[in-house]
Amino acid sequence: MFPKILLLAVLALLPLPATRADDKASRPNVLFIFADDQRADTIAALGNPIIKTPNLDRLVHGGMAFNRAYMQGGFNGATCVPSRAMLLSGRSLFHVDEKLRDETWPEAFGKAGYATFASGKWHNGDASLERSFQSARSMLTGGMTNPMHASLRDMADGKVGVAKPSAKHACEAFADETIRFLKEQAEKKGGPFFAYVPFDAPHDPHIVPDDFRLSYDAQKIQLPPCFLPQHPFDNGEMVIRDEKLLPWPRTADATRALIAEYYRYISYLDSQIGRVLDALEASPFAKNTIVVFAADSGVARGSHGLIGKQNLYEFDSVRVPLIIRGPSIPADQRTDAMCYLFDVMPTLGKLCGVGAPKTSEGAEFTASLHDPAKSARSTMVFAYRNVQRAIRDDRWKLIRYPQVDRTQLFDLQNDPHEVADLAGKPEHAAKLGELTALLEKELQKSGDTGALKVANPKPAAWTPPAAGRKAR
């Protein structure tokens, strides 16, 4: 008798799992909506006075919005590729495999008993798509395209099929397939699901159907607080495709027109997200589904004289929107907790009782979800190719450009749009040195092989290519 009592006592002290794997009804579903190149300041409920995003607004009001969520950068101009790979693998920029040859988080959800589904943009190879999801429909597996004439692919019997032209806007096709999936799951009355919907909007070209009536008057568009006709020096990526969307110098009128198109596309995306949310709320899953909205990166659109995302400024690239709504998550809350996109899946795994892939290194932040005052990460490091490195803490941001031997320092608490570079101010010399040393230490810890200094830096001054001449 004594050994049995002793055994029971020992078992009672062991921690219980957050959820039971065999209790499917108790585990939350996940609907993950992912945008492409959507700035963190393009949601009305988060403070944008011009844009109309009623459906993203209802997510904000129903859940928690993160003021300081980030993608970590990229080692090529198409930063969406590593960003999506980081998200899906839980790995950092310095370790991520863009082809996702190791186990992914969606794959882990599937092994844990979840029905896994995807519809949307996939940039990381057929093999990883086929392994990560049990079903996938209307997948855009190529690069940038006209969304009115996108070629989409379905997965059947575990294999991605031949691309076929879509008869509708790609965003509408993705929404349709997601709504269809929700209806199928309701009919099956099966276990929990993980649905991943990576839209290709609002990436350019900013094309919406002709019958989408909402539009923006370009003259009423507010320019970014950090608008410049030209970036003040060579950042190492001045003439990539994105930067040639507008000529130099950037004019106020041309920039407003570009932003008006961009806002219209975001509003169209919002309308399709609304259709998916309506279908979810009309389904049996309404009260037991975690909804996540995020984006793979920001984009400049005139900020700092830039157009694209090949930089490490806040709204121009690395800061992204992140909203999480679901059971036990406080409604209508905002948090300053800092996190990377590759922390999101580990957090969902924690909430859903799904074990992490062996190679996942993200840090879950469920404490911040339960209490928005709880911090997550204390510092963040960023990288773009071998030309830019950056670090931020709770208040300060340092960006280093080793190829031209330039450094910028910003006080994000008082200057969130990075207008005033304080690196040359004597009174900030100590902070500059402190953050430079911290950046070097954190990058070494991260496994970065890039250098913060080069032997023969080139001149920082940059002259834009003459009109009509091909940029080099």
C-alpha angles and dihedrals in degrees: 000000000000095000090051092051090047091051092051091049092052092048090051090059094053116099116254121229116259090243134007114250092218095050098081096167092061097053117090123241119233128223109184115190115190126188128201119235097346115156119228091238097059101091120095096214090054093057110282104136096195109042123083114219107150095163097048085046091059089052089052092050092045098047147007125303121204115221093193112040117139147190110217101229134253146257095229136039094259093073091170089075097061091034092059091042091052091049095049097042101037089230129132125246091258094056106027122122106215091206091055095226092162124069113295128213093249087053089052090051089052093051089050092059102270123137103235124207138170137187123171142039118000118183102168108078137278096265094060092045092052092048097043102051135043091209134016130173136181094012120178101212098168130074132264114343145161100274091212090063103031121152109225134191135211127209117230126177089357096305130104111238136213118302116254128190113260118233092213141038110296093238091054090049091052091048092048092053092047092051089049090051092052090052091049091051091050090052093048094048086206134145129304122302139216111207119186117194111181105181119200092221141137089021112116139294086072097213125155131170115281092240094059097108103193114099138157130237104235092211090061094051115112115229116231112270087241096049114148132173089230138003108263095236144004107289092184096259107060103136105035116134094269092055092053093061087095128027125243129291095041108227124213093238095049091046093050090051091051092049091048089056090046093050091049090054091049090052090051090050088049090055091055092046086052091057090053093047091049090053091048093049091050091051132083088254097065097106098038104047128101109215118200126188120187141138133229094235146336122249132217105232092179100331111136089357091294132119105190139051101254094114140072101241117127107248093016093067128328105050113079136182115259124180124170123189127175151102113335093002110125114250126236094011134139126200135196092206108133120228142157124236087246088064093061100075093048087052092051089047090055092050093047101040093246118147119234124252110255093249097047112116103172120125116236116229104195090134089065090048091057094041118022090202091064113101124224117188120011098203135024128202126200137188139189118191110301092306105073138035128172145178134192134187129186092299114003134065127195123189120191125199104191098180092062098026095240130142130189127199123195134184099219093186092064099020109037093165093054097239101144117056107207098182093106096048113107092214090062097047093105093051090047091054093044094052093043090055091045091049091053092048095047094046091052089050089050094053096249114162095191122113126236090206132037129201097238112023116194124233114285094216114102133192118200118236115268116263110275094015118114111250116239 
